[in-house]
Amino acid sequence: MRRNYKLVSGNWLASLRLRSGFLVTGNGQSLIEVVISIALAAILAISLISTTLITQRTSQSARNNTEATKLAQEWVEQVRVFRDRHDFDELETTAVPPLCRIDASDLDPDKWTLQGGVCPVDLVIGTITFRRELSISELVPPDPNKRLLTVRVIWDEPGGQKEVKHDTVFSKWENF
């Protein structure tokens, strides 16, 4: 059965409203239009809040990564000073227990020591605990005038455990 609908004032939208039976008056809005508007506003609000939360999490992760990189570089530089102030051969690769931290608590670098045993070293910055450790190993192929220093900094984030690893080759530069 086909119904004939008459075009209301040349406006297709008003004709559609009239056909569907949603239009109460010529100036009002239907209940469906209000519900759709509220749903669109809610979707937009949820999207904005989600974007803000993701941005904050990413920003915190970047800050932690930057801090971990600084901590790794700090130990690399301290070992470099240690190597320059002490003998290169003190960068042992066969120490028992393995050397895994530098004690630079004294302001005088001549009193710094490489230590084994209690590793990694925990350092709390803000609410994040960074764990750092170092290892000294031979290069492949072995070279008696070079050592590989690896510094690892590990921390936990809501997305899981993160790590920064920094490798540096130290040489007995006096021989070159």
Secondary structure as UniProt FT lines:
FT   TURN            9..10
FT   HELIX           12..20
FT   HELIX           31..85
FT   HELIX           88..90
FT   STRAND          99..103
FT   HELIX           109..111
FT   STRAND          113..116
FT   STRAND          121..125
FT   TURN            126..127
FT   STRAND          128..137
FT   TURN            144..145
FT   STRAND          146..157
FT   TURN            158..159
FT   STRAND          160..171
FT   HELIX           173..175
//
